[in-house]
Amino acid sequence: MTRHARNCTAGAVYTYHEKKKDASASGYGTNSQRVGKDSLKNFDCCCLTLQPCRIPLVTKDGYLFDKEAILEYILTKKKEYSRQLREYEKQTQKKQNEVQEKTANEELEKLKKFLNGEKNIVSQNLMKKREEASTSISNMSNGQDKVLPSFWIPAKTPESKEIQLQKPDKTIYCPISGNILKVKDLIPVKFTEVKDPDDKRSIIVKEARYMCPITHDVLNNSVPCAVIKTTGDVVTMECVEKLLKKDWINPLDNSKISESDIIPLQRGATGYSAVNDNLEGKHERPVLQA
């Protein structure tokens, strides 16, 4: 067997090298790319707007939201529930009307049969003339227009079926965790700014914006943080383990706290597997098969 060149196209086997080369040239196949720092949310950013929070609020699960964004989300869900409830009530009323109309038609048919039985003494010729006079050749008479199919309106085609609406759920769920979300459960958060008299820049453009009010450690995505429920201060988890859990006293106001008053703050992570276990991005494309 003679030797072939590297880019020989006369082979009977579609090699892995040829498949990979064609996939990269044609746009088929799968892509793998490491998520950069700009693609991840910072620890002090809202989970909805992905921007730094102006008035931060935290849920019981530790997800941070901007007050304006989360209240707008709750109002939108309430409006959607009202709209779905009106549609559900409209469909329910329509079904009740159809049942009442069907019952009335059955009673009318019974009455007609009874009257026809009472008119047996009338001559057959007279009955025939009356039936011919009352019978219409139009296919829209006697209520037939309600059962005739329509091929121009999608909702009235013979194959169409009415969508059965379910009663909407009034409960509002968190857009991130999926747990029940209530306005009264949102806890105000208080970040402690890093005081640097030499740095005149805005707090938004600073790398080190906030710090722990107890240990003065700078907070960032790689530092696990927690929120003290009673005061709303954001501290490091190291401070919680070494100081707060020692006497269960908040040194900021000397008040007693418990395990339930510590809310671990969900962070955006840095992109490394040790920090964010479930970080995965997929980009599906058509697969080129041999």
C-alpha positions in Angstrom: 0.0 0.0 0.0 1.4 3.4 -1.0 1.9 6.2 1.4 -0.6 9.1 1.3 -0.1 12.7 2.1 -1.3 14.3 5.4 -4.3 16.0 3.7 -5.2 13.2 1.4 -9.0 13.0 0.8 -9.1 9.7 -1.1 -9.0 7.6 2.1 -11.9 5.3 2.9 -11.8 6.2 6.6 -12.8 9.6 8.0 -10.0 10.2 10.5 -10.2 12.1 13.7 -7.8 14.8 12.4 -10.0 15.4 9.3 -13.2 15.5 11.5 -11.6 18.0 13.9 -10.3 20.2 11.0 -13.7 20.2 9.2 -15.5 21.0 12.5 -13.4 24.0 13.2 -13.7 25.3 9.7 -17.5 24.7 9.3 -18.7 25.8 12.7 -20.0 22.4 13.7 -19.2 20.5 16.9 -18.7 21.6 20.4 -16.6 24.4 21.9 -14.9 24.6 25.3 -13.8 27.9 26.8 -12.7 28.9 30.2 -15.0 31.4 31.8 -13.2 34.7 32.5 -13.4 37.0 35.5 -15.7 39.4 33.6 -18.3 36.7 33.2 -18.7 36.2 36.9 -20.8 38.2 39.4 -19.0 40.0 42.2 -20.0 39.2 45.8 -21.6 42.7 46.2 -23.7 42.7 43.0 -27.4 42.1 42.6 -28.4 38.6 41.4 -30.9 40.2 38.9 -29.1 43.3 37.6 -25.5 42.0 38.0 -24.6 45.5 39.1 -23.4 46.8 42.5 -26.3 47.1 44.9 -27.3 50.6 45.9 -29.7 49.4 48.6 -28.7 45.8 49.2 -31.1 43.2 50.6 -30.3 39.5 51.3 -32.7 36.5 51.5 -32.6 33.8 54.1 -30.6 31.7 51.6 -27.9 34.3 51.3 -28.7 35.7 47.8 -28.1 39.4 47.4 -30.6 41.7 45.6 -30.9 45.4 45.0 -34.1 46.7 46.7 -35.4 48.3 43.5 -34.8 45.2 41.4 -36.3 42.7 43.8 -39.4 44.8 44.5 -40.0 45.3 40.8 -39.6 41.5 40.3 -42.2 40.9 43.0 -44.7 43.4 41.5 -44.2 41.8 38.1 -45.0 38.4 39.5 -48.1 39.7 41.2 -49.4 41.3 38.0 -48.7 38.1 36.1 -50.7 36.2 38.7 -53.6 38.6 38.4 -53.6 38.2 34.6 -53.5 34.4 34.8 -56.3 34.4 37.4 -58.6 36.5 35.2 -58.0 34.1 32.3 -58.7 31.1 34.5 -61.9 32.6 35.9 -63.0 33.5 32.3 -62.5 29.9 31.2 -64.3 28.6 34.2 -67.3 30.9 33.6 -67.3 29.9 30.0 -67.5 26.2 30.9 -70.4 26.9 33.4 -72.3 28.8 30.6 -71.8 25.8 28.3 -73.2 23.4 30.8 -76.2 25.6 31.5 -76.8 26.0 27.7 -76.6 22.2 27.2 -79.1 21.7 30.0 -81.5 24.2 28.5 -81.2 22.6 25.1 -82.0 19.2 26.6 -85.1 20.6 28.3 -86.1 22.2 25.0 -85.7 18.9 23.2 -87.9 17.2 25.8 -90.6 19.9 25.3 -90.5 19.5 21.5 -90.9 15.7 21.8 -93.9 16.2 24.1 -95.5 18.7 21.8 -95.0 16.5 18.8 -96.7 13.7 20.7 -99.7 15.9 21.4 -100.0 16.9 17.7 -100.6 13.4 16.4 -104.2 14.2 15.8 -103.2 16.8 13.2 -103.1 15.5 9.6 -99.8 14.4 8.1 -100.1 16.8 5.2 -100.4 19.8 7.5 -97.5 18.6 9.6 -95.4 18.2 6.5 -96.2 21.7 5.2 -95.3 23.2 8.6 -92.0 21.4 8.7 -91.1 22.5 5.2 -92.0 26.0 6.1 -89.9 26.0 9.3 -86.9 24.2 7.7 -84.1 26.5 6.4 -81.5 25.4 3.8 -78.8 27.6 5.5 -76.1 25.7 7.3 -75.9 28.5 9.8 -79.4 28.1 11.2 -80.6 26.4 14.3 -77.4 27.0 16.1 -75.2 25.1 13.6 -72.9 28.1 13.3 -71.4 27.2 16.8 -70.4 23.7 15.8 -69.2 24.3 12.2 -65.3 24.2 11.9 -63.3 27.0 10.5 -60.1 26.6 8.6 -59.1 30.3 8.7 -59.1 30.7 12.5 -56.6 28.5 14.3 -58.8 28.2 17.4 -61.7 26.8 15.4 -60.0 24.3 13.2 -61.3 20.7 13.5 -58.0 19.5 15.0 -57.6 22.3 17.6 -58.2 21.5 21.2 -59.0 24.0 23.9 -56.1 24.6 26.4 -57.2 23.7 29.9 -55.8 26.4 32.2 -54.8 25.5 35.7 -55.4 27.7 38.7 -52.3 29.9 39.1 -50.1 29.7 42.1 -50.2 32.9 44.2 -46.8 32.1 45.9 -43.8 34.1 44.7 -40.5 32.2 44.4 -36.9 33.4 44.5 -35.6 33.7 41.0 -32.2 32.1 42.0 -32.9 29.5 44.7 -36.6 28.7 43.8 -37.7 28.9 47.5 -40.6 31.0 48.7 -39.9 34.7 48.7 -41.6 37.2 50.9 -40.9 40.9 51.4 -40.8 40.6 55.1 -38.0 38.0 54.9 -35.7 40.4 53.1 -32.9 41.6 55.4 -31.2 45.0 54.8 -27.4 44.6 54.4 -24.8 47.1 55.5 -21.4 47.1 53.9 -18.4 48.8 55.6 -16.4 50.9 53.1 -12.6 50.8 53.0 -11.4 54.2 54.2 -8.4 55.4 52.2 -7.9 59.2 52.3 -5.4 59.0 49.4 -7.8 57.3 47.0 -10.2 59.9 45.6 -11.9 57.6 43.1 -15.5 56.5 43.1 -16.4 53.5 45.1 -17.7 51.7 42.0 -14.3 51.7 40.3 -12.3 50.6 43.3 -10.9 47.1 43.5 -11.1 47.0 47.3 -14.5 48.5 48.2 -15.6 46.9 51.4 -14.0 45.4 54.5 -15.0 43.4 57.5 -16.1 45.9 60.3 -14.5 43.7 63.0 -11.2 42.4 61.5 -10.9 45.0 58.7 -10.1 42.3 56.2 -10.8 43.4 52.6 -13.8 41.5 51.1 -13.8 40.1 47.6 -15.0 37.0 45.7 -12.3 34.7 47.1 -13.2 35.6 50.7 -16.2 33.7 52.2 -18.6 36.2 53.9 -21.6 36.1 56.1 -24.4 38.6 57.1 -25.3 39.2 60.7 -29.1 39.1 60.7 -29.5 41.4 63.7 -27.4 44.4 62.4 -27.0 43.5 58.7 -23.2 43.9 58.8 -21.1 41.8 56.4 -18.2 40.0 58.0 -15.8 37.2 57.0 -16.5 33.6 57.8 -13.2 33.5 59.5 -14.4 36.2 61.9 -17.6 34.1 62.5 -15.7 30.9 63.2 -13.0 32.5 65.4 -14.7 35.4 67.2 -18.5 35.3 66.9 -19.0 31.6 67.6 -16.7 31.8 70.6 -19.1 33.8 72.9 -22.0 34.3 70.5 -21.8 38.1 71.1 -21.7 40.7 68.4 -18.8 43.0 69.2 -20.3 45.8 67.1 -23.2 46.4 69.5 -22.5 43.8 72.3 -25.8 42.0 71.5 -26.3 38.2 71.8 -26.6 36.3 68.6 -27.4 32.7 67.7 -26.6 30.2 64.9 -29.7 31.3 63.0 -28.5 34.9 62.9 -25.5 34.0 60.7 -26.5 34.0 57.0 -23.7 32.8 54.6 -23.5 35.2 51.7 -23.5 33.5 48.3 -20.6 34.8 46.2 -19.9 34.9 42.5 -16.7 33.0 42.9 -13.4 33.4 40.9 -13.9 30.7 38.3 -11.7 28.0 40.0 -13.1 24.6 40.7 -12.2 24.8 44.4 -14.4 27.9 44.9 -17.4 27.2 42.7 -18.2 23.5 42.3 -21.2 23.8 40.0 -19.8 26.4 37.5 -20.4 25.0 34.0 -21.1 26.7 30.7 -22.3 25.0 27.6 -22.6 26.1 24.0 -24.4 23.6 21.9 -23.8 23.5 18.1 -24.8 21.1 15.3 -22.7 17.9 15.3 -21.0 16.9 12.1 -21.3 13.2 11.7 -19.4 11.0 9.4 
